[in-house]
């Protein structure tokens, strides 16, 4: 449908932050129009089909432990679940570190895993319990410091750090040095302790599609790049769209271009290689951690968790590195991670995602301002935490700010 010339609220960008804002504004009765430069809703959550396989834009998962996951119709996504834990290889031997709540029978192997002394393993357990169940405000009251320092101060030993936590967290934070805020890692680990990790049957893009359907197809204008933003006006190639409020909900680079007064960037990147195997070499859906000194951060058989990613029962493997790599550079490492021959791997595709997520350095700046004045608002994970949770929480916060200006009676009490 053509872009109208007038709307009460214009949301620039149909990623998770913009969609979360638009849904709340629509529920309050606002006339909302969304302008998205790309060809799909959901932003960085993008999915293709290659030779029948469901291929996400990089290795991404949905953490049902995120508070804002409650905004989604999870049953409709038909999620396939990973076990809480990981596989690590030490001196050629395979060890599984699994949360006993996921599989009680795995407890003896987890206790025996080469992650340091019993005291150091107890420190890892204590860290998990504190992050998972202590009040968030109490955790945030402690001085913030880089994650590595925070973990060492918590008594995490060298083996647990290098063999388990560093490669596991590097795959989420997209940096190995663990310079990320310790406060953010606490929040992140809390979500892992309290929630499950899954993949939608239709790929990660299904999350954005679900939210966009609630906004309304006639209100989400795809392939419509915005050239400039001013108070009460958004300019596209089709002309000027007037409004009472403008919400810029784009990627950080575009947001900084449209709103020069803000600083936002997404320096983290990741390269993901997709391979096909005749069958999975594993019997449970667990991520395989990279080796210290290796290129791989992690590798995982996606179809062990979500069989519908495959059209014919073969196994789909996703393997990630933090720097651009060629498939040839990592093939042997991927094969070794899964205990298969290099010739068994059929290369499907490789995806490098630049600007994959913002950095979250200490001190962690939660809830950065979203109301810039003059009827202009900004949201995105760069205003909160670099995650699905951060994007959706930022969108919800921005919707409340817009409603306070346009429809104060529609703002929930205490919001």
Secondary structure as the mmCIF struct_conf table of DSSP 4:
data_model
#
loop_
_struct_conf.conf_type_id
_struct_conf.id
_struct_conf.beg_label_comp_id
_struct_conf.beg_label_asym_id
_struct_conf.beg_label_seq_id
_struct_conf.end_label_comp_id
_struct_conf.end_label_asym_id
_struct_conf.end_label_seq_id
HELX_LH_PP_P HELX_LH_PP_P1 UNK A 2 UNK A 4
BEND BEND1 UNK A 5 UNK A 5
STRN STRN1 UNK A 6 UNK A 12
BEND BEND2 UNK A 15 UNK A 15
HELX_RH_AL_P HELX_RH_AL_P1 UNK A 16 UNK A 27
TURN_TY1_P TURN_TY1_P1 UNK A 28 UNK A 29
STRN STRN2 UNK A 32 UNK A 35
BEND BEND3 UNK A 37 UNK A 42
TURN_TY1_P TURN_TY1_P2 UNK A 43 UNK A 44
STRN STRN3 UNK A 47 UNK A 50
TURN_TY1_P TURN_TY1_P3 UNK A 51 UNK A 52
STRN STRN4 UNK A 53 UNK A 56
BEND BEND4 UNK A 57 UNK A 59
STRN STRN5 UNK A 62 UNK A 63
TURN_TY1_P TURN_TY1_P4 UNK A 64 UNK A 65
BEND BEND5 UNK A 66 UNK A 66
HELX_RH_3T_P HELX_RH_3T_P1 UNK A 67 UNK A 71
BEND BEND6 UNK A 72 UNK A 72
HELX_RH_AL_P HELX_RH_AL_P2 UNK A 74 UNK A 77
TURN_TY1_P TURN_TY1_P5 UNK A 78 UNK A 78
STRN STRN6 UNK A 80 UNK A 81
BEND BEND7 UNK A 84 UNK A 84
STRN STRN7 UNK A 85 UNK A 90
TURN_TY1_P TURN_TY1_P6 UNK A 91 UNK A 92
STRN STRN8 UNK A 93 UNK A 98
TURN_TY1_P TURN_TY1_P7 UNK A 100 UNK A 102
HELX_RH_3T_P HELX_RH_3T_P2 UNK A 104 UNK A 106
HELX_RH_AL_P HELX_RH_AL_P3 UNK A 107 UNK A 112
BEND BEND8 UNK A 113 UNK A 116
HELX_RH_AL_P HELX_RH_AL_P4 UNK A 118 UNK A 133
BEND BEND9 UNK A 134 UNK A 134
HELX_RH_AL_P HELX_RH_AL_P5 UNK A 136 UNK A 141
BEND BEND10 UNK A 142 UNK A 142
HELX_LH_PP_P HELX_LH_PP_P2 UNK A 143 UNK A 144
STRN STRN9 UNK A 146 UNK A 146
HELX_RH_AL_P HELX_RH_AL_P6 UNK A 147 UNK A 153
TURN_TY1_P TURN_TY1_P8 UNK A 154 UNK A 155
HELX_RH_AL_P HELX_RH_AL_P7 UNK A 158 UNK A 160
HELX_RH_PI_P HELX_RH_PI_P1 UNK A 161 UNK A 165
HELX_RH_AL_P HELX_RH_AL_P8 UNK A 166 UNK A 173
BEND BEND11 UNK A 174 UNK A 174
BEND BEND12 UNK A 176 UNK A 177
STRN STRN10 UNK A 180 UNK A 181
HELX_RH_AL_P HELX_RH_AL_P9 UNK A 182 UNK A 194
BEND BEND13 UNK A 195 UNK A 195
STRN STRN11 UNK A 197 UNK A 199
TURN_TY1_P TURN_TY1_P9 UNK A 201 UNK A 202
TURN_TY1_P TURN_TY1_P10 UNK A 204 UNK A 204
HELX_RH_AL_P HELX_RH_AL_P10 UNK A 205 UNK A 215
HELX_RH_3T_P HELX_RH_3T_P3 UNK A 217 UNK A 219
STRN STRN12 UNK A 220 UNK A 221
BEND BEND14 UNK A 223 UNK A 223
STRN STRN13 UNK A 226 UNK A 230
TURN_TY1_P TURN_TY1_P11 UNK A 231 UNK A 232
STRN STRN14 UNK A 233 UNK A 236
TURN_TY1_P TURN_TY1_P12 UNK A 237 UNK A 238
STRN STRN15 UNK A 239 UNK A 248
BEND BEND15 UNK A 250 UNK A 250
HELX_RH_AL_P HELX_RH_AL_P11 UNK A 252 UNK A 258
TURN_TY1_P TURN_TY1_P13 UNK A 260 UNK A 261
BEND BEND16 UNK A 262 UNK A 262
STRN STRN16 UNK A 268 UNK A 277
BEND BEND17 UNK A 278 UNK A 279
BEND BEND18 UNK A 281 UNK A 281
BEND BEND19 UNK A 283 UNK A 284
STRN STRN17 UNK A 287 UNK A 289
HELX_LH_PP_P HELX_LH_PP_P3 UNK A 290 UNK A 291
TURN_TY1_P TURN_TY1_P14 UNK A 292 UNK A 293
BEND BEND20 UNK A 294 UNK A 295
STRN STRN18 UNK A 296 UNK A 301
HELX_RH_AL_P HELX_RH_AL_P12 UNK A 302 UNK A 305
HELX_RH_3T_P HELX_RH_3T_P4 UNK A 307 UNK A 309
BEND BEND21 UNK A 311 UNK A 313
STRN STRN19 UNK A 315 UNK A 321
BEND BEND22 UNK A 322 UNK A 323
HELX_RH_AL_P HELX_RH_AL_P13 UNK A 327 UNK A 338
TURN_TY1_P TURN_TY1_P15 UNK A 339 UNK A 339
HELX_RH_3T_P HELX_RH_3T_P5 UNK A 342 UNK A 344
STRN STRN20 UNK A 346 UNK A 357
STRN STRN21 UNK A 361 UNK A 361
BEND BEND23 UNK A 362 UNK A 363
HELX_LH_PP_P HELX_LH_PP_P4 UNK A 364 UNK A 364
BEND BEND24 UNK A 367 UNK A 367
STRN STRN22 UNK A 371 UNK A 373
TURN_TY1_P TURN_TY1_P16 UNK A 374 UNK A 375
STRN STRN23 UNK A 376 UNK A 378
BEND BEND25 UNK A 380 UNK A 380
HELX_RH_3T_P HELX_RH_3T_P6 UNK A 381 UNK A 383
BEND BEND26 UNK A 384 UNK A 384
BEND BEND27 UNK A 386 UNK A 387
HELX_RH_AL_P HELX_RH_AL_P14 UNK A 388 UNK A 406
HELX_RH_3T_P HELX_RH_3T_P7 UNK A 408 UNK A 410
BEND BEND28 UNK A 411 UNK A 411
HELX_LH_PP_P HELX_LH_PP_P5 UNK A 412 UNK A 412
TURN_TY1_P TURN_TY1_P17 UNK A 413 UNK A 414
#
